[in-house]
């Protein structure tokens, strides 16, 4: 399992809720840092797959790198 860190343009609890909903479907471990707009995901999936999933929230998403 590797950890990946992403920037997600979240501004409120609703935004982090959207991230939670899409990631829960993937069955991965994740931690949302709303004040810093970061999401750390622990998964065997590729960073590209995780990025595509996060983009389903409609938020601006960038891959920061491995954690």
mmCIF file of the N, C-alpha and C atoms, coordinates in Angstrom:
data_MODEL
# 
_entry.id   MODEL 
# 
loop_
_atom_site.group_PDB 
_atom_site.id 
_atom_site.type_symbol 
_atom_site.label_atom_id 
_atom_site.label_alt_id 
_atom_site.label_comp_id 
_atom_site.label_asym_id 
_atom_site.label_entity_id 
_atom_site.label_seq_id 
_atom_site.pdbx_PDB_ins_code 
_atom_site.Cartn_x 
_atom_site.Cartn_y 
_atom_site.Cartn_z 
_atom_site.occupancy 
_atom_site.B_iso_or_equiv 
_atom_site.pdbx_formal_charge 
_atom_site.auth_seq_id 
_atom_site.auth_comp_id 
_atom_site.auth_asym_id 
_atom_site.auth_atom_id 
_atom_site.pdbx_PDB_model_num 
ATOM 1   N N  . UNK A 1 1  ? 0.854   -1.185 0.000   1.00 0.00 ? 1  UNK A N  1 
ATOM 2   C CA . UNK A 1 1  ? 0.000   0.000  0.000   1.00 0.00 ? 1  UNK A CA 1 
ATOM 3   C C  . UNK A 1 1  ? 0.894   1.240  0.000   1.00 0.00 ? 1  UNK A C  1 
ATOM 4   N N  . UNK A 1 2  ? 0.603   2.151  -0.886  1.00 0.00 ? 2  UNK A N  1 
ATOM 5   C CA . UNK A 1 2  ? 1.351   3.399  -0.902  1.00 0.00 ? 2  UNK A CA 1 
ATOM 6   C C  . UNK A 1 2  ? 0.407   4.562  -0.608  1.00 0.00 ? 2  UNK A C  1 
ATOM 7   N N  . UNK A 1 3  ? 0.999   5.652  -0.154  1.00 0.00 ? 3  UNK A N  1 
ATOM 8   C CA . UNK A 1 3  ? 0.216   6.844  0.171   1.00 0.00 ? 3  UNK A CA 1 
ATOM 9   C C  . UNK A 1 3  ? 0.459   7.916  -0.878  1.00 0.00 ? 3  UNK A C  1 
ATOM 10  N N  . UNK A 1 4  ? -0.627  8.553  -1.288  1.00 0.00 ? 4  UNK A N  1 
ATOM 11  C CA . UNK A 1 4  ? -0.565  9.623  -2.271  1.00 0.00 ? 4  UNK A CA 1 
ATOM 12  C C  . UNK A 1 4  ? -1.229  10.863 -1.692  1.00 0.00 ? 4  UNK A C  1 
ATOM 13  N N  . UNK A 1 5  ? -0.638  12.024 -1.946  1.00 0.00 ? 5  UNK A N  1 
ATOM 14  C CA . UNK A 1 5  ? -1.185  13.281 -1.439  1.00 0.00 ? 5  UNK A CA 1 
ATOM 15  C C  . UNK A 1 5  ? -1.717  14.115 -2.600  1.00 0.00 ? 5  UNK A C  1 
ATOM 16  N N  . UNK A 1 6  ? -2.935  14.643 -2.423  1.00 0.00 ? 6  UNK A N  1 
ATOM 17  C CA . UNK A 1 6  ? -3.587  15.439 -3.452  1.00 0.00 ? 6  UNK A CA 1 
ATOM 18  C C  . UNK A 1 6  ? -4.031  16.773 -2.889  1.00 0.00 ? 6  UNK A C  1 
ATOM 19  N N  . UNK A 1 7  ? -4.017  17.793 -3.729  1.00 0.00 ? 7  UNK A N  1 
ATOM 20  C CA . UNK A 1 7  ? -4.641  19.076 -3.415  1.00 0.00 ? 7  UNK A CA 1 
ATOM 21  C C  . UNK A 1 7  ? -6.052  19.017 -3.999  1.00 0.00 ? 7  UNK A C  1 
ATOM 22  N N  . UNK A 1 8  ? -7.049  19.302 -3.166  1.00 0.00 ? 8  UNK A N  1 
ATOM 23  C CA . UNK A 1 8  ? -8.438  19.350 -3.632  1.00 0.00 ? 8  UNK A CA 1 
ATOM 24  C C  . UNK A 1 8  ? -9.019  20.680 -3.171  1.00 0.00 ? 8  UNK A C  1 
ATOM 25  N N  . UNK A 1 9  ? -9.564  21.459 -4.085  1.00 0.00 ? 9  UNK A N  1 
ATOM 26  C CA . UNK A 1 9  ? -10.074 22.793 -3.768  1.00 0.00 ? 9  UNK A CA 1 
ATOM 27  C C  . UNK A 1 9  ? -11.387 22.708 -2.986  1.00 0.00 ? 9  UNK A C  1 
ATOM 28  N N  . UNK A 1 10 ? -11.259 22.361 -1.693  1.00 0.00 ? 10 UNK A N  1 
ATOM 29  C CA . UNK A 1 10 ? -12.418 22.225 -0.799  1.00 0.00 ? 10 UNK A CA 1 
ATOM 30  C C  . UNK A 1 10 ? -12.560 23.496 0.035   1.00 0.00 ? 10 UNK A C  1 
ATOM 31  N N  . UNK A 1 11 ? -13.780 23.993 0.153   1.00 0.00 ? 11 UNK A N  1 
ATOM 32  C CA . UNK A 1 11 ? -13.989 25.208 0.933   1.00 0.00 ? 11 UNK A CA 1 
ATOM 33  C C  . UNK A 1 11 ? -14.904 24.991 2.135   1.00 0.00 ? 11 UNK A C  1 
ATOM 34  N N  . UNK A 1 12 ? -15.577 23.837 2.198   1.00 0.00 ? 12 UNK A N  1 
ATOM 35  C CA . UNK A 1 12 ? -16.540 23.631 3.286   1.00 0.00 ? 12 UNK A CA 1 
ATOM 36  C C  . UNK A 1 12 ? -16.711 22.140 3.568   1.00 0.00 ? 12 UNK A C  1 
ATOM 37  N N  . UNK A 1 13 ? -17.529 21.846 4.572   1.00 0.00 ? 13 UNK A N  1 
ATOM 38  C CA . UNK A 1 13 ? -17.818 20.454 4.932   1.00 0.00 ? 13 UNK A CA 1 
ATOM 39  C C  . UNK A 1 13 ? -18.510 19.714 3.791   1.00 0.00 ? 13 UNK A C  1 
ATOM 40  N N  . UNK A 1 14 ? -19.311 20.426 3.010   1.00 0.00 ? 14 UNK A N  1 
ATOM 41  C CA . UNK A 1 14 ? -19.979 19.805 1.867   1.00 0.00 ? 14 UNK A CA 1 
ATOM 42  C C  . UNK A 1 14 ? -18.972 19.308 0.854   1.00 0.00 ? 14 UNK A C  1 
ATOM 43  N N  . UNK A 1 15 ? -17.917 20.100 0.643   1.00 0.00 ? 15 UNK A N  1 
ATOM 44  C CA . UNK A 1 15 ? -16.852 19.708 -0.290  1.00 0.00 ? 15 UNK A CA 1 
ATOM 45  C C  . UNK A 1 15 ? -16.141 18.448 0.209   1.00 0.00 ? 15 UNK A C  1 
ATOM 46  N N  . UNK A 1 16 ? -15.797 18.434 1.483   1.00 0.00 ? 16 UNK A N  1 
ATOM 47  C CA . UNK A 1 16 ? -15.104 17.266 2.018   1.00 0.00 ? 16 UNK A CA 1 
ATOM 48  C C  . UNK A 1 16 ? -16.046 16.065 2.032   1.00 0.00 ? 16 UNK A C  1 
ATOM 49  N N  . UNK A 1 17 ? -17.344 16.315 2.166   1.00 0.00 ? 17 UNK A N  1 
ATOM 50  C CA . UNK A 1 17 ? -18.330 15.232 2.098   1.00 0.00 ? 17 UNK A CA 1 
ATOM 51  C C  . UNK A 1 17 ? -18.360 14.599 0.724   1.00 0.00 ? 17 UNK A C  1 
ATOM 52  N N  . UNK A 1 18 ? -18.232 15.417 -0.314  1.00 0.00 ? 18 UNK A N  1 
ATOM 53  C CA . UNK A 1 18 ? -18.201 14.899 -1.689  1.00 0.00 ? 18 UNK A CA 1 
ATOM 54  C C  . UNK A 1 18 ? -16.968 14.021 -1.887  1.00 0.00 ? 18 UNK A C  1 
ATOM 55  N N  . UNK A 1 19 ? -15.839 14.452 -1.353  1.00 0.00 ? 19 UNK A N  1 
ATOM 56  C CA . UNK A 1 19 ? -14.603 13.665 -1.446  1.00 0.00 ? 19 UNK A CA 1 
ATOM 57  C C  . UNK A 1 19 ? -14.779 12.339 -0.698  1.00 0.00 ? 19 UNK A C  1 
ATOM 58  N N  . UNK A 1 20 ? -15.370 12.409 0.485   1.00 0.00 ? 20 UNK A N  1 
ATOM 59  C CA . UNK A 1 20 ? -15.620 11.203 1.274   1.00 0.00 ? 20 UNK A CA 1 
ATOM 60  C C  . UNK A 1 20 ? -16.496 10.219 0.506   1.00 0.00 ? 20 UNK A C  1 
ATOM 61  N N  . UNK A 1 21 ? -17.541 10.728 -0.136  1.00 0.00 ? 21 UNK A N  1 
ATOM 62  C CA . UNK A 1 21 ? -18.461 9.847  -0.882  1.00 0.00 ? 21 UNK A CA 1 
ATOM 63  C C  . UNK A 1 21 ? -17.754 9.094  -2.012  1.00 0.00 ? 21 UNK A C  1 
ATOM 64  N N  . UNK A 1 22 ? -16.949 9.803  -2.819  1.00 0.00 ? 22 UNK A N  1 
ATOM 65  C CA . UNK A 1 22 ? -16.303 9.120  -3.950  1.00 0.00 ? 22 UNK A CA 1 
ATOM 66  C C  . UNK A 1 22 ? -15.207 8.149  -3.476  1.00 0.00 ? 22 UNK A C  1 
ATOM 67  N N  . UNK A 1 23 ? -14.494 8.509  -2.403  1.00 0.00 ? 23 UNK A N  1 
ATOM 68  C CA . UNK A 1 23 ? -13.417 7.633  -1.932  1.00 0.00 ? 23 UNK A CA 1 
ATOM 69  C C  . UNK A 1 23 ? -13.937 6.422  -1.179  1.00 0.00 ? 23 UNK A C  1 
ATOM 70  N N  . UNK A 1 24 ? -15.078 6.557  -0.510  1.00 0.00 ? 24 UNK A N  1 
ATOM 71  C CA . UNK A 1 24 ? -15.658 5.430  0.216   1.00 0.00 ? 24 UNK A CA 1 
ATOM 72  C C  . UNK A 1 24 ? -16.009 4.300  -0.752  1.00 0.00 ? 24 UNK A C  1 
ATOM 73  N N  . UNK A 1 25 ? -16.434 4.642  -1.959  1.00 0.00 ? 25 UNK A N  1 
ATOM 74  C CA . UNK A 1 25 ? -16.777 3.633  -2.970  1.00 0.00 ? 25 UNK A CA 1 
ATOM 75  C C  . UNK A 1 25 ? -15.560 2.826  -3.417  1.00 0.00 ? 25 UNK A C  1 
ATOM 76  N N  . UNK A 1 26 ? -14.359 3.403  -3.273  1.00 0.00 ? 26 UNK A N  1 
ATOM 77  C CA . UNK A 1 26 ? -13.132 2.724  -3.697  1.00 0.00 ? 26 UNK A CA 1 
ATOM 78  C C  . UNK A 1 26 ? -12.582 1.770  -2.649  1.00 0.00 ? 26 UNK A C  1 
ATOM 79  N N  . UNK A 1 27 ? -13.071 1.857  -1.432  1.00 0.00 ? 27 UNK A N  1 
ATOM 80  C CA . UNK A 1 27 ? -12.572 1.028  -0.336  1.00 0.00 ? 27 UNK A CA 1 
ATOM 81  C C  . UNK A 1 27 ? -11.073 1.273  -0.115  1.00 0.00 ? 27 UNK A C  1 
ATOM 82  N N  . UNK A 1 28 ? -10.717 2.535  0.101   1.00 0.00 ? 28 UNK A N  1 
ATOM 83  C CA . UNK A 1 28 ? -9.338  2.926  0.401   1.00 0.00 ? 28 UNK A CA 1 
ATOM 84  C C  . UNK A 1 28 ? -9.306  3.656  1.741   1.00 0.00 ? 28 UNK A C  1 
ATOM 85  N N  . UNK A 1 29 ? -8.133  3.742  2.329   1.00 0.00 ? 29 UNK A N  1 
ATOM 86  C CA . UNK A 1 29 ? -7.975  4.541  3.553   1.00 0.00 ? 29 UNK A CA 1 
ATOM 87  C C  . UNK A 1 29 ? -7.612  5.954  3.129   1.00 0.00 ? 29 UNK A C  1 
ATOM 88  N N  . UNK A 1 30 ? -8.231  6.945  3.766   1.00 0.00 ? 30 UNK A N  1 
ATOM 89  C CA . UNK A 1 30 ? -7.917  8.321  3.394   1.00 0.00 ? 30 UNK A CA 1 
ATOM 90  C C  . UNK A 1 30 ? -8.075  9.255  4.574   1.00 0.00 ? 30 UNK A C  1 
ATOM 91  N N  . UNK A 1 31 ? -7.397  10.396 4.477   1.00 0.00 ? 31 UNK A N  1 
ATOM 92  C CA . UNK A 1 31 ? -7.459  11.426 5.509   1.00 0.00 ? 31 UNK A CA 1 
ATOM 93  C C  . UNK A 1 31 ? -7.647  12.769 4.812   1.00 0.00 ? 31 UNK A C  1 
ATOM 94  N N  . UNK A 1 32 ? -8.674  13.502 5.234   1.00 0.00 ? 32 UNK A N  1 
ATOM 95  C CA . UNK A 1 32 ? -8.970  14.802 4.629   1.00 0.00 ? 32 UNK A CA 1 
ATOM 96  C C  . UNK A 1 32 ? -8.520  15.919 5.559   1.00 0.00 ? 32 UNK A C  1 
ATOM 97  N N  . UNK A 1 33 ? -7.704  16.815 5.033   1.00 0.00 ? 33 UNK A N  1 
ATOM 98  C CA . UNK A 1 33 ? -7.235  17.996 5.769   1.00 0.00 ? 33 UNK A CA 1 
ATOM 99  C C  . UNK A 1 33 ? -7.914  19.208 5.131   1.00 0.00 ? 33 UNK A C  1 
ATOM 100 N N  . UNK A 1 34 ? -9.115  19.521 5.612   1.00 0.00 ? 34 UNK A N  1 
ATOM 101 C CA . UNK A 1 34 ? -9.912  20.587 4.999   1.00 0.00 ? 34 UNK A CA 1 
ATOM 102 C C  . UNK A 1 34 ? -9.245  21.961 5.058   1.00 0.00 ? 34 UNK A C  1 
ATOM 103 N N  . UNK A 1 35 ? -8.676  22.385 6.206   1.00 0.00 ? 35 UNK A N  1 
ATOM 104 C CA . UNK A 1 35 ? -8.053  23.722 6.244   1.00 0.00 ? 35 UNK A CA 1 
ATOM 105 C C  . UNK A 1 35 ? -6.940  23.905 5.207   1.00 0.00 ? 35 UNK A C  1 
ATOM 106 N N  . UNK A 1 36 ? -6.167  22.843 4.963   1.00 0.00 ? 36 UNK A N  1 
ATOM 107 C CA . UNK A 1 36 ? -5.051  22.927 4.007   1.00 0.00 ? 36 UNK A CA 1 
ATOM 108 C C  . UNK A 1 36 ? -5.426  22.404 2.621   1.00 0.00 ? 36 UNK A C  1 
ATOM 109 N N  . UNK A 1 37 ? -6.671  21.987 2.459   1.00 0.00 ? 37 UNK A N  1 
ATOM 110 C CA . UNK A 1 37 ? -7.187  21.496 1.170   1.00 0.00 ? 37 UNK A CA 1 
ATOM 111 C C  . UNK A 1 37 ? -6.374  20.332 0.640   1.00 0.00 ? 37 UNK A C  1 
ATOM 112 N N  . UNK A 1 38 ? -6.047  19.386 1.525   1.00 0.00 ? 38 UNK A N  1 
ATOM 113 C CA . UNK A 1 38 ? -5.250  18.226 1.117   1.00 0.00 ? 38 UNK A CA 1 
ATOM 114 C C  . UNK A 1 38 ? -5.973  16.938 1.478   1.00 0.00 ? 38 UNK A C  1 
ATOM 115 N N  . UNK A 1 39 ? -5.758  15.931 0.646   1.00 0.00 ? 39 UNK A N  1 
ATOM 116 C CA . UNK A 1 39 ? -6.298  14.598 0.895   1.00 0.00 ? 39 UNK A CA 1 
ATOM 117 C C  . UNK A 1 39 ? -5.155  13.609 0.730   1.00 0.00 ? 39 UNK A C  1 
ATOM 118 N N  . UNK A 1 40 ? -4.940  12.766 1.742   1.00 0.00 ? 40 UNK A N  1 
ATOM 119 C CA . UNK A 1 40 ? -3.928  11.716 1.665   1.00 0.00 ? 40 UNK A CA 1 
ATOM 120 C C  . UNK A 1 40 ? -4.679  10.389 1.556   1.00 0.00 ? 40 UNK A C  1 
ATOM 121 N N  . UNK A 1 41 ? -4.348  9.625  0.515   1.00 0.00 ? 41 UNK A N  1 
ATOM 122 C CA . UNK A 1 41 ? -5.026  8.358  0.265   1.00 0.00 ? 41 UNK A CA 1 
ATOM 123 C C  . UNK A 1 41 ? -4.014  7.224  0.329   1.00 0.00 ? 41 UNK A C  1 
ATOM 124 N N  . UNK A 1 42 ? -4.361  6.169  1.087   1.00 0.00 ? 42 UNK A N  1 
ATOM 125 C CA . UNK A 1 42 ? -3.519  4.973  1.165   1.00 0.00 ? 42 UNK A CA 1 
ATOM 126 C C  . UNK A 1 42 ? -4.206  3.891  0.355   1.00 0.00 ? 42 UNK A C  1 
ATOM 127 N N  . UNK A 1 43 ? -3.542  3.471  -0.715  1.00 0.00 ? 43 UNK A N  1 
ATOM 128 C CA . UNK A 1 43 ? -4.189  2.538  -1.635  1.00 0.00 ? 43 UNK A CA 1 
ATOM 129 C C  . UNK A 1 43 ? -3.164  1.836  -2.512  1.00 0.00 ? 43 UNK A C  1 
ATOM 130 N N  . UNK A 1 44 ? -3.587  0.706  -3.104  1.00 0.00 ? 44 UNK A N  1 
ATOM 131 C CA . UNK A 1 44 ? -2.770  0.015  -4.105  1.00 0.00 ? 44 UNK A CA 1 
ATOM 132 C C  . UNK A 1 44 ? -3.052  0.551  -5.501  1.00 0.00 ? 44 UNK A C  1 
ATOM 133 N N  . UNK A 1 45 ? -4.078  1.392  -5.628  1.00 0.00 ? 45 UNK A N  1 
ATOM 134 C CA . UNK A 1 45 ? -4.444  1.946  -6.943  1.00 0.00 ? 45 UNK A CA 1 
ATOM 135 C C  . UNK A 1 45 ? -3.410  2.977  -7.396  1.00 0.00 ? 45 UNK A C  1 
ATOM 136 N N  . UNK A 1 46 ? -3.339  3.197  -8.697  1.00 0.00 ? 46 UNK A N  1 
ATOM 137 C CA . UNK A 1 46 ? -2.386  4.172  -9.222  1.00 0.00 ? 46 UNK A CA 1 
ATOM 138 C C  . UNK A 1 46 ? -2.843  5.595  -8.893  1.00 0.00 ? 46 UNK A C  1 
ATOM 139 N N  . UNK A 1 47 ? -1.889  6.514  -8.895  1.00 0.00 ? 47 UNK A N  1 
ATOM 140 C CA . UNK A 1 47 ? -2.208  7.916  -8.640  1.00 0.00 ? 47 UNK A CA 1 
ATOM 141 C C  . UNK A 1 47 ? -3.178  8.440  -9.689  1.00 0.00 ? 47 UNK A C  1 
ATOM 142 N N  . UNK A 1 48 ? -3.038  7.969  -10.933 1.00 0.00 ? 48 UNK A N  1 
ATOM 143 C CA . UNK A 1 48 ? -3.945  8.405  -12.004 1.00 0.00 ? 48 UNK A CA 1 
ATOM 144 C C  . UNK A 1 48 ? -5.386  7.977  -11.734 1.00 0.00 ? 48 UNK A C  1 
ATOM 145 N N  . UNK A 1 49 ? -5.557  6.745  -11.255 1.00 0.00 ? 49 UNK A N  1 
ATOM 146 C CA . UNK A 1 49 ? -6.909  6.257  -10.930 1.00 0.00 ? 49 UNK A CA 1 
ATOM 147 C C  . UNK A 1 49 ? -7.517  7.077  -9.796  1.00 0.00 ? 49 UNK A C  1 
ATOM 148 N N  . UNK A 1 50 ? -6.702  7.364  -8.782  1.00 0.00 ? 50 UNK A N  1 
ATOM 149 C CA . UNK A 1 50 ? -7.190  8.140  -7.637  1.00 0.00 ? 50 UNK A CA 1 
ATOM 150 C C  . UNK A 1 50 ? -7.525  9.563  -8.066  1.00 0.00 ? 50 UNK A C  1 
ATOM 151 N N  . UNK A 1 51 ? -6.691  10.140 -8.931  1.00 0.00 ? 51 UNK A N  1 
ATOM 152 C CA . UNK A 1 51 ? -6.925  11.491 -9.431  1.00 0.00 ? 51 UNK A CA 1 
ATOM 153 C C  . UNK A 1 51 ? -8.248  11.541 -10.209 1.00 0.00 ? 51 UNK A C  1 
ATOM 154 N N  . UNK A 1 52 ? -8.481  10.549 -11.059 1.00 0.00 ? 52 UNK A N  1 
ATOM 155 C CA . UNK A 1 52 ? -9.721  10.492 -11.841 1.00 0.00 ? 52 UNK A CA 1 
ATOM 156 C C  . UNK A 1 52 ? -10.933 10.398 -10.920 1.00 0.00 ? 52 UNK A C  1 
ATOM 157 N N  . UNK A 1 53 ? -10.806 9.619  -9.858  1.00 0.00 ? 53 UNK A N  1 
ATOM 158 C CA . UNK A 1 53 ? -11.907 9.483  -8.901  1.00 0.00 ? 53 UNK A CA 1 
ATOM 159 C C  . UNK A 1 53 ? -12.178 10.801 -8.184  1.00 0.00 ? 53 UNK A C  1 
ATOM 160 N N  . UNK A 1 54 ? -11.124 11.479 -7.746  1.00 0.00 ? 54 UNK A N  1 
ATOM 161 C CA . UNK A 1 54 ? -11.295 12.758 -7.047  1.00 0.00 ? 54 UNK A CA 1 
ATOM 162 C C  . UNK A 1 54 ? -11.910 13.812 -7.963  1.00 0.00 ? 54 UNK A C  1 
ATOM 163 N N  . UNK A 1 55 ? -11.609 13.750 -9.251  1.00 0.00 ? 55 UNK A N  1 
ATOM 164 C CA . UNK A 1 55 ? -12.165 14.730 -10.190 1.00 0.00 ? 55 UNK A CA 1 
ATOM 165 C C  . UNK A 1 55 ? -13.674 14.582 -10.347 1.00 0.00 ? 55 UNK A C  1 
ATOM 166 N N  . UNK A 1 56 ? -14.205 13.426 -9.967  1.00 0.00 ? 56 UNK A N  1 
ATOM 167 C CA . UNK A 1 56 ? -15.654 13.216 -10.032 1.00 0.00 ? 56 UNK A CA 1 
ATOM 168 C C  . UNK A 1 56 ? -16.408 14.136 -9.072  1.00 0.00 ? 56 UNK A C  1 
ATOM 169 N N  . UNK A 1 57 ? -15.694 14.730 -8.123  1.00 0.00 ? 57 UNK A N  1 
ATOM 170 C CA . UNK A 1 57 ? -16.335 15.651 -7.179  1.00 0.00 ? 57 UNK A CA 1 
ATOM 171 C C  . UNK A 1 57 ? -16.641 16.993 -7.840  1.00 0.00 ? 57 UNK A C  1 
ATOM 172 N N  . UNK A 1 58 ? -16.014 17.261 -8.983  1.00 0.00 ? 58 UNK A N  1 
ATOM 173 C CA . UNK A 1 58 ? -16.198 18.543 -9.654  1.00 0.00 ? 58 UNK A CA 1 
ATOM 174 C C  . UNK A 1 58 ? -15.274 19.631 -9.119  1.00 0.00 ? 58 UNK A C  1 
ATOM 175 N N  . UNK A 1 59 ? -14.419 19.268 -8.194  1.00 0.00 ? 59 UNK A N  1 
ATOM 176 C CA . UNK A 1 59 ? -13.471 20.230 -7.609  1.00 0.00 ? 59 UNK A CA 1 
ATOM 177 C C  . UNK A 1 59 ? -12.164 20.216 -8.399  1.00 0.00 ? 59 UNK A C  1 
ATOM 178 N N  . UNK A 1 60 ? -11.414 21.298 -8.299  1.00 0.00 ? 60 UNK A N  1 
ATOM 179 C CA . UNK A 1 60 ? -10.070 21.331 -8.886  1.00 0.00 ? 60 UNK A CA 1 
ATOM 180 C C  . UNK A 1 60 ? -9.181  20.411 -8.063  1.00 0.00 ? 60 UNK A C  1 
ATOM 181 N N  . UNK A 1 61 ? -8.478  19.496 -8.753  1.00 0.00 ? 61 UNK A N  1 
ATOM 182 C CA . UNK A 1 61 ? -7.649  18.505 -8.069  1.00 0.00 ? 61 UNK A CA 1 
ATOM 183 C C  . UNK A 1 61 ? -6.273  18.460 -8.716  1.00 0.00 ? 61 UNK A C  1 
ATOM 184 N N  . UNK A 1 62 ? -5.237  18.407 -7.870  1.00 0.00 ? 62 UNK A N  1 
ATOM 185 C CA . UNK A 1 62 ? -3.862  18.249 -8.350  1.00 0.00 ? 62 UNK A CA 1 
ATOM 186 C C  . UNK A 1 62 ? -3.172  17.171 -7.534  1.00 0.00 ? 62 UNK A C  1 
ATOM 187 N N  . UNK A 1 63 ? -2.338  16.383 -8.200  1.00 0.00 ? 63 UNK A N  1 
ATOM 188 C CA . UNK A 1 63 ? -1.541  15.384 -7.505  1.00 0.00 ? 63 UNK A CA 1 
ATOM 189 C C  . UNK A 1 63 ? -0.289  16.046 -6.965  1.00 0.00 ? 63 UNK A C  1 
ATOM 190 N N  . UNK A 1 64 ? -0.081  15.978 -5.660  1.00 0.00 ? 64 UNK A N  1 
ATOM 191 C CA . UNK A 1 64 ? 1.101   16.589 -5.039  1.00 0.00 ? 64 UNK A CA 1 
ATOM 192 C C  . UNK A 1 64 ? 2.282   15.638 -5.128  1.00 0.00 ? 64 UNK A C  1 
ATOM 193 N N  . UNK A 1 65 ? 2.037   14.363 -4.794  1.00 0.00 ? 65 UNK A N  1 
ATOM 194 C CA . UNK A 1 65 ? 3.108   13.367 -4.867  1.00 0.00 ? 65 UNK A CA 1 
ATOM 195 C C  . UNK A 1 65 ? 2.943   12.295 -3.822  1.00 0.00 ? 65 UNK A C  1 
ATOM 196 N N  . UNK A 1 66 ? 3.872   11.355 -3.803  1.00 0.00 ? 66 UNK A N  1 
ATOM 197 C CA . UNK A 1 66 ? 3.807   10.293 -2.795  1.00 0.00 ? 66 UNK A CA 1 
ATOM 198 C C  . UNK A 1 66 ? 4.039   10.855 -1.405  1.00 0.00 ? 66 UNK A C  1 
ATOM 199 N N  . UNK A 1 67 ? 3.449   10.243 -0.428  1.00 0.00 ? 67 UNK A N  1 
ATOM 200 C CA . UNK A 1 67 ? 3.552   10.731 0.955   1.00 0.00 ? 67 UNK A CA 1 
ATOM 201 C C  . UNK A 1 67 ? 4.515   9.866  1.714   1.00 0.00 ? 67 UNK A C  1 
# 
